[in-house]
Amino acid sequence: MSKVLLIGASGTLGQAVHANLGARHDVITAGRSSGTHRVDFSQAGSLAALFAAVGKVDAIVSTAGNVHFGPLTSMTPEQFNLGLQDKLLGQVQLALLGHAHLNDGGSITLISGILSTDPIRNGASATAVNAAIEGFVAAAALELPRGIRINAVSPTVLTESMGTYGPFFAGYQPVPAERAALAYQRSVEGAQTGRVYRVQ
């Protein structure tokens, strides 16, 4: 049984990923306000403390990250910076610090999103952040040592989240979180690296 560290386990997608991976692996949960461990992955010190507490793992999985949705013409640099510091840099730091705490042949799975390739109105920040995550994954896969793999999961809007995000995604076909969780299973249990698993 592999040891999996799941960041963001309490969210809609995180719960589905936990249910999927927990059936076959020892899943350690972490989040800002829930989970076995508390972590703010936008803070390097918080991540370092998490890895010190958890020890070596076989997989690091992220379903977390915040971005700002709103009109471009009224968006402030501070609002745009939210996604840069949280979803982008937080997950980059997860990889930069985390690979040293992975066993040989381990994996890292980050989350991007459909807006990386399919922009919407009010989603400029999300598009920039998601595209940057996918670029980072492609490049990081070339350099990670010891057979460590890295991939990203890029889901469309989730069925369970349509009440919140539905107005932004007019005409999009949502997918259930359980289906998106399969992409995480593919990343953790498969052999590919540098891939973006698009769930649409």
Stockholm file with secondary structure:
# STOCKHOLM 1.0

chainA/1-200         MSKVLLIGASGTLGQAVHANLGARHDVITAGRSSGTHRVDFSQAGSLAALFAAVGKVDAIVSTAGNVHFGPLTSMTPEQFNLGLQDKLLGQVQLALLGHAHLNDGGSITLISGILSTDPIRNGASATAVNAAIEGFVAAAALELPRGIRINAVSPTVLTESMGTYGPFFAGYQPVPAERAALAYQRSVEGAQTGRVYRVQ
#=GR chainA/1-200 SS CCEEEEETTTSHHHHHHHHHHHTTSEEEEEESSSSSEECCTTSHHHHHHHHHHHCCEEEEEECCCCCCCSCGGGCCHHHHHHHIIIIIHHHHHHHHHHGGGEEEEEEEEEECCGGGTSCCTTCHHHHHHHHHHHHHHHHHTTTCCTTCEEEEEEECCBGGGHHHHGGGSTTCCCBCHHHHHHHHHHHHHSCCCSCEEEEC
#=GC SS_cons         CCEEEEETTTSHHHHHHHHHHHTTSEEEEEESSSSSEECCTTSHHHHHHHHHHHCCEEEEEECCCCCCCSCGGGCCHHHHHHHIIIIIHHHHHHHHHHGGGEEEEEEEEEECCGGGTSCCTTCHHHHHHHHHHHHHHHHHTTTCCTTCEEEEEEECCBGGGHHHHGGGSTTCCCBCHHHHHHHHHHHHHSCCCSCEEEEC
//
